Amino acid sequence: MRVFTIAALLLASAPGLPALAADGEDVYSSVCRKCHRTGIDDAPKAGDKAAWAPRVALGREALVKSVIDGKGAMDPRGGKPELTDEEIRAAVDYLLGLVK
């Protein structure tokens, strides 16, 4: 696994090669899970269709903007300023996939 990670990082940084797609589940597990697993600070629990319904109605881009800008107790970029917009979109897509 470690060799794969190193190889993936090298490939992702090589000029002329497309960047590897962000893995929404990984971003969720490493950043978002701490609040969205338990519902701390009114974060909607992952997979809770009723809690996510009004958010789903806002649309994907509005949710992505909420993560980028921060909302309620959630700091901008989920408290991880190094998250790229692509990683944020992937995490939002992952969370939305849990309630479809």
Jmol script that loads the backbone (N, CA, C; Angstrom):
load data "model"
ATOM      1  N   MET A   1       0.826  -1.191   0.000  1.00  0.00           N
ATOM      2  CA  MET A   1       0.000   0.000   0.000  1.00  0.00           C
ATOM      3  C   MET A   1       0.869   1.254   0.000  1.00  0.00           C
ATOM      4  N   ARG A   2       1.941   1.252   0.768  1.00  0.00           N
ATOM      5  CA  ARG A   2       2.800   2.419   0.848  1.00  0.00           C
ATOM      6  C   ARG A   2       3.455   2.717  -0.501  1.00  0.00           C
ATOM      7  N   VAL A   3       3.871   1.682  -1.213  1.00  0.00           N
ATOM      8  CA  VAL A   3       4.476   1.872  -2.528  1.00  0.00           C
ATOM      9  C   VAL A   3       3.468   2.508  -3.472  1.00  0.00           C
ATOM     10  N   PHE A   4       2.217   2.045  -3.418  1.00  0.00           N
ATOM     11  CA  PHE A   4       1.177   2.614  -4.264  1.00  0.00           C
ATOM     12  C   PHE A   4       0.984   4.093  -3.957  1.00  0.00           C
ATOM     13  N   THR A   5       0.949   4.445  -2.675  1.00  0.00           N
ATOM     14  CA  THR A   5       0.749   5.844  -2.285  1.00  0.00           C
ATOM     15  C   THR A   5       1.874   6.717  -2.813  1.00  0.00           C
ATOM     16  N   ILE A   6       3.097   6.278  -2.661  1.00  0.00           N
ATOM     17  CA  ILE A   6       4.247   7.045  -3.155  1.00  0.00           C
ATOM     18  C   ILE A   6       4.177   7.169  -4.665  1.00  0.00           C
ATOM     19  N   ALA A   7       3.872   6.066  -5.345  1.00  0.00           N
ATOM     20  CA  ALA A   7       3.770   6.098  -6.813  1.00  0.00           C
ATOM     21  C   ALA A   7       2.646   7.033  -7.246  1.00  0.00           C
ATOM     22  N   ALA A   8       1.530   7.002  -6.552  1.00  0.00           N
ATOM     23  CA  ALA A   8       0.404   7.873  -6.910  1.00  0.00           C
ATOM     24  C   ALA A   8       0.780   9.339  -6.731  1.00  0.00           C
ATOM     25  N   LEU A   9       1.487   9.650  -5.665  1.00  0.00           N
ATOM     26  CA  LEU A   9       1.919  11.032  -5.450  1.00  0.00           C
ATOM     27  C   LEU A   9       2.884  11.492  -6.532  1.00  0.00           C
ATOM     28  N   LEU A  10       3.788  10.627  -6.906  1.00  0.00           N
ATOM     29  CA  LEU A  10       4.733  10.974  -7.968  1.00  0.00           C
ATOM     30  C   LEU A  10       4.021  11.186  -9.296  1.00  0.00           C
ATOM     31  N   LEU A  11       3.101  10.305  -9.615  1.00  0.00           N
ATOM     32  CA  LEU A  11       2.357  10.439 -10.871  1.00  0.00           C
ATOM     33  C   LEU A  11       1.492  11.688 -10.872  1.00  0.00           C
ATOM     34  N   ALA A  12       0.879  11.984  -9.734  1.00  0.00           N
ATOM     35  CA  ALA A  12      -0.002  13.146  -9.656  1.00  0.00           C
ATOM     36  C   ALA A  12       0.769  14.444  -9.837  1.00  0.00           C
ATOM     37  N   SER A  13       2.038  14.450  -9.467  1.00  0.00           N
ATOM     38  CA  SER A  13       2.811  15.680  -9.574  1.00  0.00           C
ATOM     39  C   SER A  13       3.612  15.766 -10.870  1.00  0.00           C
ATOM     40  N   ALA A  14       3.552  14.734 -11.690  1.00  0.00           N
ATOM     41  CA  ALA A  14       4.305  14.742 -12.945  1.00  0.00           C
ATOM     42  C   ALA A  14       3.654  15.686 -13.947  1.00  0.00           C
ATOM     43  N   PRO A  15       4.439  16.552 -14.581  1.00  0.00           N
ATOM     44  CA  PRO A  15       3.868  17.478 -15.558  1.00  0.00           C
ATOM     45  C   PRO A  15       3.279  16.733 -16.749  1.00  0.00           C
ATOM     46  N   GLY A  16       2.171  17.253 -17.239  1.00  0.00           N
ATOM     47  CA  GLY A  16       1.557  16.660 -18.424  1.00  0.00           C
ATOM     48  C   GLY A  16       0.625  15.509 -18.143  1.00  0.00           C
ATOM     49  N   LEU A  17       0.589  15.033 -16.914  1.00  0.00           N
ATOM     50  CA  LEU A  17      -0.311  13.935 -16.574  1.00  0.00           C
ATOM     51  C   LEU A  17      -1.518  14.493 -15.828  1.00  0.00           C
ATOM     52  N   PRO A  18      -2.703  13.935 -16.069  1.00  0.00           N
ATOM     53  CA  PRO A  18      -3.887  14.427 -15.354  1.00  0.00           C
ATOM     54  C   PRO A  18      -3.780  14.106 -13.875  1.00  0.00           C
ATOM     55  N   ALA A  19      -4.328  14.973 -13.032  1.00  0.00           N
ATOM     56  CA  ALA A  19      -4.330  14.739 -11.591  1.00  0.00           C
ATOM     57  C   ALA A  19      -5.267  13.577 -11.269  1.00  0.00           C
ATOM     58  N   LEU A  20      -4.932  12.853 -10.232  1.00  0.00           N
ATOM     59  CA  LEU A  20      -5.795  11.764  -9.782  1.00  0.00           C
ATOM     60  C   LEU A  20      -7.057  12.364  -9.170  1.00  0.00           C
ATOM     61  N   ALA A  21      -8.166  11.716  -9.408  1.00  0.00           N
ATOM     62  CA  ALA A  21      -9.437  12.202  -8.875  1.00  0.00           C
ATOM     63  C   ALA A  21      -9.437  12.071  -7.352  1.00  0.00           C
ATOM     64  N   ALA A  22     -10.017  13.031  -6.701  1.00  0.00           N
ATOM     65  CA  ALA A  22     -10.132  12.994  -5.249  1.00  0.00           C
ATOM     66  C   ALA A  22     -11.089  11.883  -4.848  1.00  0.00           C
ATOM     67  N   ASP A  23     -10.822  11.245  -3.743  1.00  0.00           N
ATOM     68  CA  ASP A  23     -11.673  10.185  -3.232  1.00  0.00           C
ATOM     69  C   ASP A  23     -12.531  10.758  -2.105  1.00  0.00           C
ATOM     70  N   GLY A  24     -13.811  10.925  -2.382  1.00  0.00           N
ATOM     71  CA  GLY A  24     -14.724  11.533  -1.419  1.00  0.00           C
ATOM     72  C   GLY A  24     -14.821  10.786  -0.113  1.00  0.00           C
ATOM     73  N   GLU A  25     -14.784   9.472  -0.171  1.00  0.00           N
ATOM     74  CA  GLU A  25     -14.862   8.688   1.064  1.00  0.00           C
ATOM     75  C   GLU A  25     -13.623   8.924   1.921  1.00  0.00           C
ATOM     76  N   ASP A  26     -12.460   9.018   1.300  1.00  0.00           N
ATOM     77  CA  ASP A  26     -11.235   9.294   2.054  1.00  0.00           C
ATOM     78  C   ASP A  26     -11.287  10.671   2.702  1.00  0.00           C
ATOM     79  N   VAL A  27     -11.758  11.673   1.947  1.00  0.00           N
ATOM     80  CA  VAL A  27     -11.869  13.031   2.507  1.00  0.00           C
ATOM     81  C   VAL A  27     -12.868  13.016   3.658  1.00  0.00           C
ATOM     82  N   TYR A  28     -14.006  12.377   3.457  1.00  0.00           N
ATOM     83  CA  TYR A  28     -15.001  12.269   4.526  1.00  0.00           C
ATOM     84  C   TYR A  28     -14.380  11.621   5.761  1.00  0.00           C
ATOM     85  N   SER A  29     -13.710  10.491   5.574  1.00  0.00           N
ATOM     86  CA  SER A  29     -13.142   9.754   6.708  1.00  0.00           C
ATOM     87  C   SER A  29     -12.084  10.543   7.463  1.00  0.00           C
ATOM     88  N   SER A  30     -11.299  11.326   6.740  1.00  0.00           N
ATOM     89  CA  SER A  30     -10.205  12.035   7.393  1.00  0.00           C
ATOM     90  C   SER A  30     -10.583  13.428   7.905  1.00  0.00           C
ATOM     91  N   VAL A  31     -11.639  14.037   7.359  1.00  0.00           N
ATOM     92  CA  VAL A  31     -11.965  15.410   7.743  1.00  0.00           C
ATOM     93  C   VAL A  31     -13.400  15.542   8.261  1.00  0.00           C
ATOM     94  N   CYS A  32     -14.348  15.059   7.513  1.00  0.00           N
ATOM     95  CA  CYS A  32     -15.764  15.336   7.780  1.00  0.00           C
ATOM     96  C   CYS A  32     -16.387  14.419   8.829  1.00  0.00           C
ATOM     97  N   ARG A  33     -15.873  13.233   8.925  1.00  0.00           N
ATOM     98  CA  ARG A  33     -16.479  12.195   9.751  1.00  0.00           C
ATOM     99  C   ARG A  33     -16.613  12.602  11.217  1.00  0.00           C
ATOM    100  N   LYS A  34     -15.631  13.335  11.723  1.00  0.00           N
ATOM    101  CA  LYS A  34     -15.631  13.663  13.155  1.00  0.00           C
ATOM    102  C   LYS A  34     -16.934  14.342  13.591  1.00  0.00           C
ATOM    103  N   CYS A  35     -17.541  15.114  12.713  1.00  0.00           N
ATOM    104  CA  CYS A  35     -18.807  15.778  13.063  1.00  0.00           C
ATOM    105  C   CYS A  35     -20.017  15.103  12.427  1.00  0.00           C
ATOM    106  N   HIS A  36     -19.874  14.669  11.183  1.00  0.00           N
ATOM    107  CA  HIS A  36     -21.028  14.120  10.468  1.00  0.00           C
ATOM    108  C   HIS A  36     -21.350  12.670  10.841  1.00  0.00           C
ATOM    109  N   ARG A  37     -20.489  12.005  11.572  1.00  0.00           N
ATOM    110  CA  ARG A  37     -20.794  10.652  12.041  1.00  0.00           C
ATOM    111  C   ARG A  37     -21.731  10.723  13.231  1.00  0.00           C
ATOM    112  N   THR A  38     -21.511  11.711  14.097  1.00  0.00           N
ATOM    113  CA  THR A  38     -22.272  11.789  15.345  1.00  0.00           C
ATOM    114  C   THR A  38     -23.327  12.891  15.361  1.00  0.00           C
ATOM    115  N   GLY A  39     -23.202  13.864  14.472  1.00  0.00           N
ATOM    116  CA  GLY A  39     -24.138  14.982  14.462  1.00  0.00           C
ATOM    117  C   GLY A  39     -23.745  16.091  15.419  1.00  0.00           C
ATOM    118  N   ILE A  40     -22.499  16.112  15.831  1.00  0.00           N
ATOM    119  CA  ILE A  40     -22.015  17.141  16.752  1.00  0.00           C
ATOM    120  C   ILE A  40     -22.231  18.532  16.149  1.00  0.00           C
ATOM    121  N   ASP A  41     -22.555  19.494  16.994  1.00  0.00           N
ATOM    122  CA  ASP A  41     -22.775  20.885  16.569  1.00  0.00           C
ATOM    123  C   ASP A  41     -23.795  21.006  15.440  1.00  0.00           C
ATOM    124  N   ASP A  42     -24.817  20.187  15.492  1.00  0.00           N
ATOM    125  CA  ASP A  42     -25.916  20.200  14.521  1.00  0.00           C
ATOM    126  C   ASP A  42     -25.508  19.805  13.102  1.00  0.00           C
ATOM    127  N   ALA A  43     -24.361  19.156  12.951  1.00  0.00           N
ATOM    128  CA  ALA A  43     -23.982  18.640  11.626  1.00  0.00           C
ATOM    129  C   ALA A  43     -24.949  17.515  11.272  1.00  0.00           C
ATOM    130  N   PRO A  44     -25.494  17.520  10.055  1.00  0.00           N
ATOM    131  CA  PRO A  44     -26.388  16.412   9.693  1.00  0.00           C
ATOM    132  C   PRO A  44     -25.599  15.108   9.635  1.00  0.00           C
ATOM    133  N   LYS A  45     -26.131  14.076  10.257  1.00  0.00           N
ATOM    134  CA  LYS A  45     -25.441  12.780  10.284  1.00  0.00           C
ATOM    135  C   LYS A  45     -25.375  12.192   8.877  1.00  0.00           C
ATOM    136  N   ALA A  46     -24.241  11.627   8.570  1.00  0.00           N
ATOM    137  CA  ALA A  46     -24.064  10.953   7.288  1.00  0.00           C
ATOM    138  C   ALA A  46     -25.113   9.857   7.148  1.00  0.00           C
ATOM    139  N   GLY A  47     -25.811   9.856   6.030  1.00  0.00           N
ATOM    140  CA  GLY A  47     -26.810   8.831   5.754  1.00  0.00           C
ATOM    141  C   GLY A  47     -28.203   9.130   6.279  1.00  0.00           C
ATOM    142  N   ASP A  48     -28.384  10.194   7.034  1.00  0.00           N
ATOM    143  CA  ASP A  48     -29.694  10.548   7.594  1.00  0.00           C
ATOM    144  C   ASP A  48     -30.493  11.322   6.537  1.00  0.00           C
ATOM    145  N   LYS A  49     -31.350  10.604   5.842  1.00  0.00           N
ATOM    146  CA  LYS A  49     -32.089  11.202   4.717  1.00  0.00           C
ATOM    147  C   LYS A  49     -32.927  12.406   5.138  1.00  0.00           C
ATOM    148  N   ALA A  50     -33.576  12.326   6.286  1.00  0.00           N
ATOM    149  CA  ALA A  50     -34.425  13.431   6.728  1.00  0.00           C
ATOM    150  C   ALA A  50     -33.590  14.683   7.011  1.00  0.00           C
ATOM    151  N   ALA A  51     -32.461  14.510   7.655  1.00  0.00           N
ATOM    152  CA  ALA A  51     -31.608  15.658   7.978  1.00  0.00           C
ATOM    153  C   ALA A  51     -31.003  16.281   6.723  1.00  0.00           C
ATOM    154  N   TRP A  52     -30.721  15.455   5.734  1.00  0.00           N
ATOM    155  CA  TRP A  52     -30.081  15.954   4.512  1.00  0.00           C
ATOM    156  C   TRP A  52     -31.080  16.475   3.486  1.00  0.00           C
ATOM    157  N   ALA A  53     -32.364  16.128   3.602  1.00  0.00           N
ATOM    158  CA  ALA A  53     -33.350  16.507   2.582  1.00  0.00           C
ATOM    159  C   ALA A  53     -33.358  17.998   2.267  1.00  0.00           C
ATOM    160  N   PRO A  54     -33.413  18.894   3.265  1.00  0.00           N
ATOM    161  CA  PRO A  54     -33.407  20.319   2.914  1.00  0.00           C
ATOM    162  C   PRO A  54     -32.086  20.769   2.300  1.00  0.00           C
ATOM    163  N   ARG A  55     -31.019  20.098   2.639  1.00  0.00           N
ATOM    164  CA  ARG A  55     -29.715  20.441   2.077  1.00  0.00           C
ATOM    165  C   ARG A  55     -29.604  19.947   0.638  1.00  0.00           C
ATOM    166  N   VAL A  56     -30.115  18.749   0.391  1.00  0.00           N
ATOM    167  CA  VAL A  56     -30.133  18.203  -0.969  1.00  0.00           C
ATOM    168  C   VAL A  56     -30.928  19.136  -1.879  1.00  0.00           C
ATOM    169  N   ALA A  57     -32.022  19.677  -1.343  1.00  0.00           N
ATOM    170  CA  ALA A  57     -32.866  20.582  -2.132  1.00  0.00           C
ATOM    171  C   ALA A  57     -32.113  21.848  -2.556  1.00  0.00           C
ATOM    172  N   LEU A  58     -31.102  22.235  -1.807  1.00  0.00           N
ATOM    173  CA  LEU A  58     -30.300  23.415  -2.164  1.00  0.00           C
ATOM    174  C   LEU A  58     -29.436  23.177  -3.398  1.00  0.00           C
ATOM    175  N   GLY A  59     -29.071  21.924  -3.624  1.00  0.00           N
ATOM    176  CA  GLY A  59     -28.231  21.575  -4.756  1.00  0.00           C
ATOM    177  C   GLY A  59     -26.767  21.414  -4.378  1.00  0.00           C
ATOM    178  N   ARG A  60     -26.086  20.658  -5.182  1.00  0.00           N
ATOM    179  CA  ARG A  60     -24.687  20.309  -4.935  1.00  0.00           C
ATOM    180  C   ARG A  60     -23.794  21.537  -4.803  1.00  0.00           C
ATOM    181  N   GLU A  61     -23.897  22.470  -5.726  1.00  0.00           N
ATOM    182  CA  GLU A  61     -22.984  23.620  -5.700  1.00  0.00           C
ATOM    183  C   GLU A  61     -23.190  24.495  -4.474  1.00  0.00           C
ATOM    184  N   ALA A  62     -24.421  24.602  -4.000  1.00  0.00           N
ATOM    185  CA  ALA A  62     -24.675  25.366  -2.774  1.00  0.00           C
ATOM    186  C   ALA A  62     -24.021  24.673  -1.577  1.00  0.00           C
ATOM    187  N   LEU A  63     -24.063  23.351  -1.554  1.00  0.00           N
ATOM    188  CA  LEU A  63     -23.428  22.606  -0.473  1.00  0.00           C
ATOM    189  C   LEU A  63     -21.911  22.748  -0.536  1.00  0.00           C
ATOM    190  N   VAL A  64     -21.368  22.668  -1.736  1.00  0.00           N
ATOM    191  CA  VAL A  64     -19.926  22.841  -1.900  1.00  0.00           C
ATOM    192  C   VAL A  64     -19.520  24.231  -1.407  1.00  0.00           C
ATOM    193  N   LYS A  65     -20.290  25.241  -1.774  1.00  0.00           N
ATOM    194  CA  LYS A  65     -20.003  26.620  -1.338  1.00  0.00           C
ATOM    195  C   LYS A  65     -20.067  26.728   0.182  1.00  0.00           C
ATOM    196  N   SER A  66     -21.025  26.038   0.812  1.00  0.00           N
ATOM    197  CA  SER A  66     -21.128  26.054   2.267  1.00  0.00           C
ATOM    198  C   SER A  66     -19.874  25.484   2.921  1.00  0.00           C
ATOM    199  N   VAL A  67     -19.333  24.436   2.324  1.00  0.00           N
ATOM    200  CA  VAL A  67     -18.108  23.841   2.877  1.00  0.00           C
ATOM    201  C   VAL A  67     -16.930  24.787   2.665  1.00  0.00           C
ATOM    202  N   ILE A  68     -16.829  25.336   1.472  1.00  0.00           N
ATOM    203  CA  ILE A  68     -15.709  26.242   1.171  1.00  0.00           C
ATOM    204  C   ILE A  68     -15.749  27.466   2.088  1.00  0.00           C
ATOM    205  N   ASP A  69     -16.926  28.059   2.262  1.00  0.00           N
ATOM    206  CA  ASP A  69     -17.068  29.291   3.047  1.00  0.00           C
ATOM    207  C   ASP A  69     -17.202  29.039   4.546  1.00  0.00           C
ATOM    208  N   GLY A  70     -17.653  27.840   4.908  1.00  0.00           N
ATOM    209  CA  GLY A  70     -17.962  27.537   6.300  1.00  0.00           C
ATOM    210  C   GLY A  70     -19.427  27.844   6.581  1.00  0.00           C
ATOM    211  N   LYS A  71     -19.997  27.123   7.529  1.00  0.00           N
ATOM    212  CA  LYS A  71     -21.406  27.342   7.855  1.00  0.00           C
ATOM    213  C   LYS A  71     -21.650  26.849   9.276  1.00  0.00           C
ATOM    214  N   GLY A  72     -22.323  27.667  10.068  1.00  0.00           N
ATOM    215  CA  GLY A  72     -22.579  27.286  11.456  1.00  0.00           C
ATOM    216  C   GLY A  72     -21.270  27.033  12.178  1.00  0.00           C
ATOM    217  N   ALA A  73     -21.170  25.893  12.828  1.00  0.00           N
ATOM    218  CA  ALA A  73     -19.954  25.548  13.566  1.00  0.00           C
ATOM    219  C   ALA A  73     -18.840  25.020  12.654  1.00  0.00           C
ATOM    220  N   MET A  74     -19.168  24.779  11.383  1.00  0.00           N
ATOM    221  CA  MET A  74     -18.160  24.244  10.456  1.00  0.00           C
ATOM    222  C   MET A  74     -17.280  25.381   9.938  1.00  0.00           C
ATOM    223  N   ASP A  75     -16.004  25.259  10.197  1.00  0.00           N
ATOM    224  CA  ASP A  75     -15.042  26.231   9.692  1.00  0.00           C
ATOM    225  C   ASP A  75     -14.937  26.123   8.175  1.00  0.00           C
ATOM    226  N   PRO A  76     -14.467  27.189   7.513  1.00  0.00           N
ATOM    227  CA  PRO A  76     -14.238  27.103   6.065  1.00  0.00           C
ATOM    228  C   PRO A  76     -13.376  25.883   5.727  1.00  0.00           C
ATOM    229  N   ARG A  77     -13.742  25.246   4.643  1.00  0.00           N
ATOM    230  CA  ARG A  77     -13.055  24.053   4.152  1.00  0.00           C
ATOM    231  C   ARG A  77     -12.996  22.945   5.205  1.00  0.00           C
ATOM    232  N   GLY A  78     -14.047  22.895   6.028  1.00  0.00           N
ATOM    233  CA  GLY A  78     -14.132  21.850   7.048  1.00  0.00           C
ATOM    234  C   GLY A  78     -13.015  21.919   8.074  1.00  0.00           C
ATOM    235  N   GLY A  79     -12.392  23.093   8.194  1.00  0.00           N
ATOM    236  CA  GLY A  79     -11.292  23.253   9.138  1.00  0.00           C
ATOM    237  C   GLY A  79      -9.948  22.802   8.591  1.00  0.00           C
ATOM    238  N   LYS A  80      -9.913  22.424   7.328  1.00  0.00           N
ATOM    239  CA  LYS A  80      -8.669  21.984   6.674  1.00  0.00           C
ATOM    240  C   LYS A  80      -8.420  22.871   5.464  1.00  0.00           C
ATOM    241  N   PRO A  81      -7.744  24.008   5.645  1.00  0.00           N
ATOM    242  CA  PRO A  81      -7.563  24.955   4.537  1.00  0.00           C
ATOM    243  C   PRO A  81      -6.844  24.367   3.327  1.00  0.00           C
ATOM    244  N   GLU A  82      -6.126  23.284   3.525  1.00  0.00           N
ATOM    245  CA  GLU A  82      -5.400  22.671   2.409  1.00  0.00           C
ATOM    246  C   GLU A  82      -6.288  21.837   1.477  1.00  0.00           C
ATOM    247  N   LEU A  83      -7.550  21.611   1.852  1.00  0.00           N
ATOM    248  CA  LEU A  83      -8.449  20.859   0.975  1.00  0.00           C
ATOM    249  C   LEU A  83      -8.681  21.640  -0.319  1.00  0.00           C
ATOM    250  N   THR A  84      -8.577  20.947  -1.426  1.00  0.00           N
ATOM    251  CA  THR A  84      -8.847  21.577  -2.715  1.00  0.00           C
ATOM    252  C   THR A  84     -10.352  21.592  -2.969  1.00  0.00           C
ATOM    253  N   ASP A  85     -10.771  22.424  -3.899  1.00  0.00           N
ATOM    254  CA  ASP A  85     -12.194  22.434  -4.280  1.00  0.00           C
ATOM    255  C   ASP A  85     -12.611  21.063  -4.784  1.00  0.00           C
ATOM    256  N   GLU A  86     -11.729  20.390  -5.507  1.00  0.00           N
ATOM    257  CA  GLU A  86     -12.043  19.057  -6.027  1.00  0.00           C
ATOM    258  C   GLU A  86     -12.266  18.067  -4.882  1.00  0.00           C
ATOM    259  N   GLU A  87     -11.447  18.129  -3.859  1.00  0.00           N
ATOM    260  CA  GLU A  87     -11.615  17.236  -2.710  1.00  0.00           C
ATOM    261  C   GLU A  87     -12.920  17.537  -1.980  1.00  0.00           C
ATOM    262  N   ILE A  88     -13.250  18.807  -1.869  1.00  0.00           N
ATOM    263  CA  ILE A  88     -14.508  19.189  -1.222  1.00  0.00           C
ATOM    264  C   ILE A  88     -15.688  18.681  -2.033  1.00  0.00           C
ATOM    265  N   ARG A  89     -15.652  18.855  -3.342  1.00  0.00           N
ATOM    266  CA  ARG A  89     -16.739  18.345  -4.196  1.00  0.00           C
ATOM    267  C   ARG A  89     -16.877  16.831  -4.050  1.00  0.00           C
ATOM    268  N   ALA A  90     -15.743  16.135  -4.001  1.00  0.00           N
ATOM    269  CA  ALA A  90     -15.772  14.674  -3.866  1.00  0.00           C
ATOM    270  C   ALA A  90     -16.406  14.268  -2.537  1.00  0.00           C
ATOM    271  N   ALA A  91     -16.083  14.978  -1.459  1.00  0.00           N
ATOM    272  CA  ALA A  91     -16.669  14.659  -0.157  1.00  0.00           C
ATOM    273  C   ALA A  91     -18.165  14.949  -0.148  1.00  0.00           C
ATOM    274  N   VAL A  92     -18.571  16.070  -0.742  1.00  0.00           N
ATOM    275  CA  VAL A  92     -19.999  16.395  -0.845  1.00  0.00           C
ATOM    276  C   VAL A  92     -20.710  15.317  -1.654  1.00  0.00           C
ATOM    277  N   ASP A  93     -20.128  14.910  -2.765  1.00  0.00           N
ATOM    278  CA  ASP A  93     -20.731  13.847  -3.579  1.00  0.00           C
ATOM    279  C   ASP A  93     -20.861  12.552  -2.794  1.00  0.00           C
ATOM    280  N   TYR A  94     -19.848  12.237  -2.010  1.00  0.00           N
ATOM    281  CA  TYR A  94     -19.892  11.017  -1.189  1.00  0.00           C
ATOM    282  C   TYR A  94     -21.051  11.108  -0.194  1.00  0.00           C
ATOM    283  N   LEU A  95     -21.154  12.235   0.522  1.00  0.00           N
ATOM    284  CA  LEU A  95     -22.225  12.389   1.501  1.00  0.00           C
ATOM    285  C   LEU A  95     -23.598  12.369   0.840  1.00  0.00           C
ATOM    286  N   LEU A  96     -23.718  13.018  -0.311  1.00  0.00           N
ATOM    287  CA  LEU A  96     -25.004  12.990  -1.026  1.00  0.00           C
ATOM    288  C   LEU A  96     -25.352  11.571  -1.484  1.00  0.00           C
ATOM    289  N   GLY A  97     -24.348  10.814  -1.875  1.00  0.00           N
ATOM    290  CA  GLY A  97     -24.574   9.436  -2.297  1.00  0.00           C
ATOM    291  C   GLY A  97     -25.124   8.562  -1.185  1.00  0.00           C
ATOM    292  N   LEU A  98     -24.819   8.917   0.057  1.00  0.00           N
ATOM    293  CA  LEU A  98     -25.313   8.137   1.199  1.00  0.00           C
ATOM    294  C   LEU A  98     -26.792   8.342   1.458  1.00  0.00           C
ATOM    295  N   VAL A  99     -27.372   9.407   0.900  1.00  0.00           N
ATOM    296  CA  VAL A  99     -28.793   9.683   1.175  1.00  0.00           C
ATOM    297  C   VAL A  99     -29.667   9.540  -0.068  1.00  0.00           C
ATOM    298  N   LYS A 100     -29.136   9.012  -1.118  1.00  0.00           N
ATOM    299  CA  LYS A 100     -29.954   8.805  -2.336  1.00  0.00           C
ATOM    300  C   LYS A 100     -30.622   7.458  -2.301  1.00  0.00           C
TER     301      LYS A 100
END
end "model"
wireframe off; spacefill off
backbone 0.3
color backbone group
